[in-house]
Amino acid sequence: MESGEVEVESIEPISFDDVTAEVAHSCGFATVEDLLRVARHGHGENVYLIRFHYIP
């Protein structure tokens, strides 16, 4: 990534059931399983959907 900033638009607590194929695709993943394989860590009890964008 070149120099710039990442601006957080929103942070929303969600459940695992809210992690849909649409959410996975919008995050650049082919499947929900692919997303969770990368995103899941620790005990995995809390799930947050964080929306952000890059500002050059």
Backbone as ProteinMPNN parsed JSONL, in Angstrom:
{"seq_chain_A": "MESGEVEVESIEPISFDDVTAEVAHSCGFATVEDLLRVARHGHGENVYLIRFHYIP", "coords_chain_A": {"N_chain_A": [[0.85, -1.167, 0.0], [0.575, 2.175, -0.83], [1.658, 5.386, 0.53], [-0.696, 6.928, 2.661], [-3.952, 7.06, 4.144], [-6.139, 5.088, 6.207], [-9.513, 5.182, 6.562], [-11.913, 4.624, 8.962], [-15.199, 3.699, 8.566], [-17.349, 2.462, 9.852], [-18.012, 0.415, 12.732], [-19.389, -2.515, 13.601], [-20.955, -4.675, 15.827], [-21.624, -8.053, 15.143], [-23.22, -11.26, 14.547], [-22.021, -14.666, 14.044], [-23.814, -15.781, 12.281], [-24.511, -13.636, 10.732], [-22.479, -13.347, 8.954], [-22.434, -13.588, 5.829], [-22.486, -14.956, 2.444], [-22.589, -12.757, 0.774], [-21.414, -10.749, 2.383], [-18.854, -11.874, 2.636], [-17.997, -11.831, -0.064], [-18.032, -9.053, -0.543], [-15.892, -8.366, 0.972], [-13.822, -9.348, -0.426], [-13.435, -12.096, -0.521], [-13.873, -15.475, -1.642], [-15.606, -17.274, -0.437], [-17.591, -17.743, 2.58], [-16.267, -19.433, 4.314], [-13.592, -19.077, 3.528], [-13.201, -16.41, 4.298], [-13.568, -16.605, 7.12], [-11.481, -18.307, 7.762], [-9.261, -16.687, 7.513], [-9.935, -14.478, 9.122], [-10.705, -15.38, 11.672], [-9.575, -15.704, 14.97], [-8.01, -16.292, 18.154], [-10.37, -16.894, 20.786], [-12.65, -16.519, 19.33], [-15.175, -15.455, 19.972], [-16.323, -12.942, 19.677], [-17.614, -10.981, 17.034], [-17.047, -8.622, 14.567], [-18.101, -6.315, 12.123], [-16.258, -4.374, 10.18], [-16.148, -1.503, 8.394], [-14.267, 0.235, 6.01], [-12.239, 2.618, 4.197], [-9.673, 3.452, 1.837], [-7.6, 6.308, 1.765], [-5.792, 8.074, -0.452]], "CA_chain_A": [[0.0, 0.0, 0.0], [1.327, 3.426, -0.865], [1.348, 6.223, 1.687], [-2.073, 7.394, 2.717], [-4.648, 6.784, 5.4], [-7.315, 4.234, 6.195], [-10.566, 5.821, 7.351], [-12.938, 3.693, 9.412], [-16.548, 4.214, 8.364], [-18.238, 1.925, 10.885], [-17.667, -0.816, 13.439], [-20.687, -3.037, 14.016], [-20.928, -6.045, 16.335], [-22.553, -8.938, 14.453], [-23.074, -12.666, 14.941], [-21.483, -15.504, 12.985], [-24.882, -15.983, 11.303], [-24.559, -12.456, 9.868], [-21.381, -13.435, 7.991], [-23.044, -14.239, 4.676], [-21.699, -14.981, 1.208], [-22.527, -11.361, 0.307], [-20.397, -10.079, 3.201], [-17.559, -12.429, 2.247], [-17.655, -11.322, -1.393], [-17.726, -7.617, -0.446], [-14.58, -8.271, 1.625], [-12.818, -9.884, -1.337], [-13.268, -13.535, -0.339], [-14.74, -16.292, -2.49], [-16.621, -17.948, 0.388], [-17.612, -17.436, 4.012], [-15.218, -20.245, 4.931], [-12.32, -18.405, 3.257], [-13.143, -15.221, 5.159], [-13.382, -17.006, 8.521], [-10.15, -18.915, 7.901], [-8.317, -15.582, 7.673], [-10.348, -13.515, 10.145], [-10.93, -15.982, 12.988], [-8.403, -15.883, 15.811], [-8.37, -16.314, 19.578], [-11.523, -17.718, 21.137], [-13.661, -16.355, 18.299], [-16.487, -15.218, 20.558], [-16.852, -11.65, 19.231], [-17.509, -10.757, 15.594], [-17.313, -7.234, 14.205], [-18.007, -5.941, 10.719], [-15.602, -3.065, 10.149], [-16.121, -0.951, 7.038], [-13.28, 1.291, 5.911], [-11.757, 2.877, 2.853], [-8.309, 3.993, 1.731], [-7.482, 7.683, 1.278], [-4.401, 8.279, -0.899]], "C_chain_A": [[0.899, 1.233, 0.0], [0.962, 4.265, 0.349], [-0.065, 6.761, 1.552], [-2.655, 7.067, 4.073], [-5.776, 5.806, 5.168], [-8.334, 4.889, 7.104], [-11.641, 4.788, 7.679], [-14.298, 4.367, 9.258], [-17.5, 3.739, 9.455], [-17.637, 0.667, 11.487], [-18.968, -1.322, 14.039], [-20.53, -4.45, 14.573], [-22.0, -6.865, 15.608], [-22.375, -10.345, 14.994], [-22.465, -13.443, 13.786], [-22.532, -15.739, 11.897], [-25.002, -14.815, 10.334], [-23.443, -12.449, 8.821], [-21.871, -14.273, 6.815], [-22.084, -14.261, 3.489], [-21.55, -13.562, 0.662], [-21.465, -10.576, 1.074], [-19.007, -10.569, 2.793], [-17.108, -11.869, 0.902], [-17.293, -9.838, -1.341], [-16.38, -7.367, 0.223], [-13.467, -8.872, 0.766], [-12.558, -11.374, -1.211], [-14.253, -14.29, -1.215], [-15.886, -16.907, -1.698], [-16.553, -17.446, 1.832], [-16.479, -18.19, 4.711], [-13.847, -19.619, 4.726], [-12.144, -17.188, 4.156], [-12.836, -15.623, 6.599], [-12.018, -17.639, 8.75], [-9.097, -17.833, 8.156], [-8.65, -14.739, 8.903], [-10.438, -14.1, 11.549], [-9.606, -16.149, 13.723], [-8.842, -15.824, 17.272], [-9.548, -17.253, 19.81], [-12.658, -17.592, 20.125], [-15.052, -16.092, 18.815], [-17.124, -13.92, 20.079], [-16.604, -11.497, 17.741], [-17.891, -9.31, 15.328], [-17.185, -7.074, 12.702], [-17.458, -4.516, 10.701], [-15.517, -2.627, 8.696], [-15.142, 0.215, 7.026], [-12.931, 1.514, 4.457], [-10.388, 3.561, 2.928], [-8.364, 5.402, 1.161], [-6.026, 7.895, 0.867], [-3.772, 9.544, -0.31]], "O_chain_A": [[1.869, 1.306, 0.754], [0.064, 3.906, 1.111], [-0.551, 7.012, 0.449], [-1.925, 6.825, 5.034], [-6.308, 5.707, 4.062], [-8.061, 5.126, 8.28], [-12.206, 4.159, 6.785], [-14.516, 5.469, 9.761], [-18.347, 4.497, 9.929], [-16.864, -0.047, 10.848], [-19.58, -0.657, 14.876], [-20.028, -5.334, 13.878], [-23.142, -6.426, 15.476], [-21.484, -10.596, 15.806], [-22.397, -12.936, 12.666], [-22.187, -15.88, 10.724], [-25.534, -14.974, 9.235], [-23.463, -11.631, 7.902], [-21.742, -15.497, 6.805], [-21.01, -13.66, 3.53], [-20.491, -13.208, 0.142], [-20.699, -9.821, 0.475], [-18.088, -9.767, 2.626], [-15.951, -11.474, 0.753], [-16.358, -9.405, -2.014], [-15.793, -6.296, 0.07], [-12.308, -8.902, 1.179], [-11.564, -11.872, -1.74], [-15.346, -13.797, -1.496], [-16.997, -17.05, -2.208], [-15.582, -16.81, 2.24], [-15.814, -17.647, 5.593], [-13.023, -19.622, 5.64], [-11.066, -16.965, 4.708], [-11.947, -15.05, 7.229], [-11.458, -17.512, 9.838], [-8.157, -18.042, 8.923], [-7.753, -14.332, 9.641], [-10.26, -13.372, 12.526], [-8.637, -16.668, 13.169], [-9.938, -15.351, 17.574], [-9.704, -18.266, 19.127], [-13.532, -18.456, 20.064], [-16.028, -16.468, 18.165], [-18.35, -13.806, 20.075], [-15.531, -11.834, 17.239], [-18.921, -8.829, 15.799], [-16.276, -7.626, 12.082], [-18.114, -3.577, 11.151], [-14.892, -3.293, 7.87], [-15.173, 1.075, 7.907], [-13.276, 0.711, 3.591], [-10.016, 4.155, 3.94], [-9.081, 5.663, 0.195], [-5.131, 7.898, 1.711], [-2.613, 9.846, -0.593]]}, "name": "protein", "num_of_chains": 1, "seq": "MESGEVEVESIEPISFDDVTAEVAHSCGFATVEDLLRVARHGHGENVYLIRFHYIP"}
